[in-house]
Amino acid sequence: MIKETRRRKLEVFWNHRFSEVDLVPDAARTTQADPLKVEHPDWVTPAAWWPHGMWNAAAPGLRSFKVALLRELATRFDLDGFQIDFSRHVPCLPVGRQWELRGQVTEFMRMARAMLQDVARKRGRPLLLAAKVPETLEGCQIDGLDVQAWAEQRLVDVLTLGSRTMDVDVEGIRAAVGSDVQLQPCFDDHHATDGYRYGSSEFLRGVFANHWARGADSVVTFNWSVASPAVLASLGSEAGPLTHEIAYQEVGDPRAMAGKNKIFAVERRGGYPWAEGYLNRNDGAPLPALLADQGPEIAFTVHISDAPAANAEALLRGVFFRAMPEERFEFRLNGKLLPVTLRDADWKDGQIFSPAPQPASGGKGQYKIDPGQRLLRLECAIPKDAWQRGRNRCAIRVMQAAEGADRAAVQLEKLEVHLRYA
């Protein structure tokens, strides 16, 4: 791995998952707890989703053990840096006390930093330290990760933001940590953001173009499988969708995506039960959202990376559950009324399961279309003077409910802006 990475003139980082599920030697899950957890129960904090608990950063013995392990790796292998991955998994501190105990994680980062600087001095070149943390400052605080203190104390060089979310608050994290820390949003397309597993090339462009537009220094993919057939066969792995190959030729450079079609979507909740805290869960995402009949408007933020252009056309798409074909909706973008130009009462989406709950993300990524599914798809043409680069406010309300309708409120499942270039 190191040799092949060097051959491509790339830096080599070791990813260290701070708290992993218990594994047997062949990497399959086991019903047996890690022997270290049995030997050192104080190194473990309970987790509602995993019977053996997660590693506890508040345990001094665990911190020392991990730093010794990382020192061995830093000494044995020709690495450029380490990434401490808190996204696999949380909690890494006792639930309910994460922010109270934030100093314990900071102490671990301080110990890791000092160790890497010691190894770097002896070998004569730097060893960088990165950390994979939530995509918002609030999320970092919920999980007990004081990224602002890390930056102030110069304990970290790179922050990888989020894992399976489209909406990464690069601006907010930047304001907290300053310009000396590199910020790189991450997108996991295996445990993808809910409802968008293995999205189109246009969708992936929208995700990564927004990351760049919001101030990212670089971007990261996670759980993507792209390699030659021979390499995949040698690893016993399956290839990901063709969209991943296309994306790898585009998403690392905003110029490669300029002037190409994109889809900008609003985040959906759910799909990740393997965490207790903030990371990965998207619990604060605005969709799905209930719309009361003739009630007040509900507003959403849509980030659009591209400025209006003469050769670009944009449309707004909403997908609704429990909406009748004759119901009337009002759409406004940045205060401008958008007339409905398309109404499809027979729309289907294999990744929307309402009224059943959304299943956990992952798996094979094969979704069957229910022939009996009836979603309402509405589209509105967006005039060029109605949208802008950056944040856009989209407001929706039910103007006229179906006559005689006696049912639960309409649910907005998806909200997207589709940008097409001539």
N, C-alpha and C positions, 0 to 999 in steps of 0.2 A: 504493500500500500504506500509506504513512504517512498520507495523507489519510483513508482509510477507517478506519484504526485510531484516529486522533484523533476521528473522528466517533462512534466507539463508546466514547469516553472511556477508552481503554486506553493503557498505556504502550507505546512502540515500542522494541524491542530488535533490534539487528542480530546475527544469528547468524553467527559466523566459524568455519568448520571449519578447525581447525589443520592437519590433514593430509588432503587429499582425493585421490581417485584422479585420474589425468590425464584431462582432458576436452578435446574439440574444441569449437569455438564453439557448435555446436548442442546441446551437453550430452550427446552420445553418447560412449561410451568410445572411446578411441583406442589404437592399438598404438604410437603415438609418445610418447616421454617429453616432459614439459613442457620447453620450451626453457631455463627457469631451472635445471632439474635438470641439463641438459647443460652449461650455462655454469658452474654452481656445484656440482660433485659433492660438495663438503664439506657442502652444505646437506641432504644426503640420507642416510637410514639405511636399510639393506636391510630388506626385509619379505618373508617367505617366501611370502606370498599375492599380492603385487603386484610385477610384474617391474621397475617403475621405482623402487621404494622409496618411503618416506614422508618427509615433511619432518622434519628433525632439529632439535629445540629446543636441542640442545647447540651449534649453530653460531651464533656471534655475528652474522655477517652476515645470516643468515635472520631472527633476532630483530629486528634493526634494520629490515630490509625490511618485515616484517609490521607493526611498530608505525607505520612511515611510512604504510603502506596504510590502517591503521585511523584514523590522524590525518586523512587525506584524507576518509574517510567521515564521521568525527565533525564535520569542519568543513563539509562540503558539505550534509549532510542533518540534518533536525530530529529527532534521535534522543534517547531517554531513557537508553540504555545499550547495552552490547555483551555478548554471550555468547560466550566462547571455548569452542568445542565440541571437546573431546578425544575424543568418542565416534566421530567420523568423521575419521580412523581411528587406531588404535594399531597399531604402536608410534610414539611421537613422540620416542623416545630409543633409542639402540642397545640391542638385545635382550640381556638378561643384565646390563645396567648401569643399568637404569632408576632404581632407588632410589639408587644411587651418584651418579647425575647429576641427582638431583631439584632441586638448587640452580639448574640451568640453566633449568628450567621456572619456578621461582620468580622468577628474574631476569626472564624474559619477562613474567610477571604484574606484577612491580614496574614494569617499563618501560611496560607498557600502562596501569597505574594512574596513573602520573605524567603520562603524556601526556593521559589523559582529564581529570585534575584541572586541567591547564593549559588545555585547551579549555574546560572548565566555568567556570573563573575568567573567561576572556575573554568568554564569552557570558552569564554571570551566573546560571546555574542548573546543578544537578548533572548528571553523566553517570555512571551506575552501571556496575559491572563484575560480570558473572556468569561462571560456568564450568560446563560439563557434564562430570561426572566419574563414576567408578564408584560403585556403590550401597553399597559397604562401605569401611571404612577400610583393610582389608587390600588390597582391590582397588586403591584409590588408591595405596597403597605399591608394589604390583606394577608399576603403570604409571608410577611416578616422579612422582606428583602429591602434593605435600606440603601437603594442604589445611589441616592444623593450623598450619603455618608461615604460610600465606596469611592465616588468620584472626588469628593473633597479630600479624602485621605490618599488618593492616587493608588487605589487598590485594584483597579480594573482598567483594561485598555479598550475592550469591546463589550457591548451589550447586544445580545441577540434577543429581539423583542417578539414575544408571542410564539405561537406554534401553529395554530389552526384557525387563525382569524384574518379577515380581510382588513378590518378597521384597526390599524395600529397607530397609536398616538405618538408618532415620532416627534411632533412639535412639543408636546407636553414633557416627554422624557428629556428632550434636548434642553428645555428650559431648566430642568432640575439638575442635569449632570454637566452641562456646558459643552463646549466644542472639542475638548481634548479626548473625549470618549467616543469611539466609533459606534454608530448605531446601525444595526442590520435587522430589518424585519424578516420574519420567517413564515413560510407557508407550507403546511403539511397537507398533501393532497391524498393521503390515505385515510387518516382521521380528519377529513376535510371539514371546513365550515359547513354547518348543517344545510342540506339541500343542494349542495354544489360539488359533490364528489365527482372527480374527473370531469371538470367543466371544460367548455370549449376553449380554443385558442384565444378567442375574443375575451372570454371571461378571465383567463389567466393574464392576458395583457392588462386588463383593467386593474387587477389586483396589484401587479408589480409596478405598473406605471404610477399608480397612486402612491405606492411606497416611495418611489423616487421623488415624486412631486412634493411629498410632505417632508423631504429632507434627509432621506436615508443615505448613508455612506456606502452601503452595499446591500445585497439581498441574499436570502438563504432559502434553499428548498430542503424539505425533510420528508423522508419516506417516499422518495421518488425512485423508480427503477429504470435507469437508462443505461444500456450497454449493448455491445454487439451480441448476436445470438450465441456465439461460441462462449463468451464470458458468462452470459446468463446461464447457459447449460452447465458450465463448470461449477457454478455456485448453487445450482438447483433452484434458481430464482426465475420468476416470470417477468416478462417485460411489462412496463406500465403502458398507458395509452400513448398513441402517436403524438398527442398534444404535448406531452412532456418533452419529446425530442424537439418539437418545434419551439417550445418555450425556452429550452436551453440555448437556442440560437438568438433569442431576442431579449429575455427579461433581465439580463445582466447589463444592458446598455439602453438607457432611455431613447437614444437616437435610433436604435434598431426597431423601436415600437412606434416611432413618430409617424403620423399619417396613416396608421393602420387601424382597422375596426377594433372597437373595445366594448366591453360590457362592464358597467359599474353597478354593483349590487349592494343592498343594505343587509347587514349581518343578521343571521338567525340563531336562536338559542338552541341548546340541547346537543345530544349526540356523543357526550363524553362522560361516562360515569366513573372513570378511573382516576378521580382526583377529589380531594376534599380541601377546598380553598378557592382560589381564583384561577390559577393557570389552567389553560386548555378548555375550560368549561363554557365560555361565552355566555355566562348566566345573565349578563347585563345587556345582551343584544336586544334591539327593539322589536324584532319580529319573531314569531307571529304576533299580530296585534288585533284586538277586537275593535270594531267600529259600530258605535251605537246608531240606531236608526234616527236620522235627522238630529244627531247629536253634534257636539263640537268637533272641529277638525282635529286630526292628530298629525303632528309634524315629525318629519324624519330628516336626517342629514344624509345627503348623497355626495360623496367626494368624486370629483371629475378631474382627471389629470390634465386634460387637453383644453386649451382655450378655443372658443368658437372660430371656425375657419370657413372661408368661402366654399370650399369643396366638402364640407362636413354637414351631415344631417343627424339630428338626435331625436330619439323618441323615448317616452316614458312608458314603462310597462308595469302594470299591477296584476297580480294573480290572487284571486279571492276564493275562499271556501265558504259554503253556505250562502252564496249570493245568487239571487234569481236573475234570469236573463234580462228582465225588464227594469231592474233597479237602476237608479241614476246616482252617479258619483260626481263629486267635484274635485278636480285636481288643480293645485296651484304650485308653480315652481318659482321660488323667489318672489312670491306675491302675484305672479302673472297667471291668469286663468288659462288652462289648457283644455280645449275641447277634445272630447273622445273621438278618435278617428277609426278605431277598430274595436269590435265587440265579438268575442268568441266564447260562447257558453258551453262549449264541449272540449275545453282545454284539458290536457292530461299531463301529469308530471310524476314520474316514477319515484322521485325523491320527496314527495309530499304524501304523508300518510294519514292526515286528518280524516275522521275524528280520532283515529288511533294515535297513541303517542309515537313520537319519532324514535326509531331504533338507535342503538349505539352505532357510531360511525366505524368505518373500517370494513373488514371482510373482503370479499372478492370484487365489490363495487359493481355488481350486476343487479339492476333494479328492473322489476317487471312492471309494465304498464297495466293498470286495472282498467279493463274495457268499460266498466261501469262508473268510472270516476268522472265527475262533472265539476270542473273548476271554471271560474269565469276569468277570462283574460281580457283586460282592457288596455288599449294603447292610445297615447296622445302624441301628436307631433309637437316638438319643442322649437319655438322660434329662436333664432340666434341671439336675440336680445333678452331671452329668458334664462339662459344658463351662463355659467362662468367657470373659469378654472378655479379649483379648490372646493370650498364648502358650498353646497347648494341646499336650500330649505324646500322640502317637498311636503305640502299639506294636503290631506285627503279627508273627505267626509262623505257620508251617505246623505244625498239630497232628498231622495224619494225611495222609500222602501216598497217592495212588491205589495200590491194591494191584497189585503187579507192574509199576508204572511204571518204565520204563528210559529216562530222558531227562535233558536238562539241567535245572537248577534253575528253579523258577517265578520269573517276573519281574514285579514290581509296576510297572505302567506309569503309573497315575494314582491319586492319593489326594485326595479332596475332602470337604469338609463342605458340605452343602446346607441352607440356612436358609430356611424358609418361614413366612410370616405368614398368619394367618387373616383 
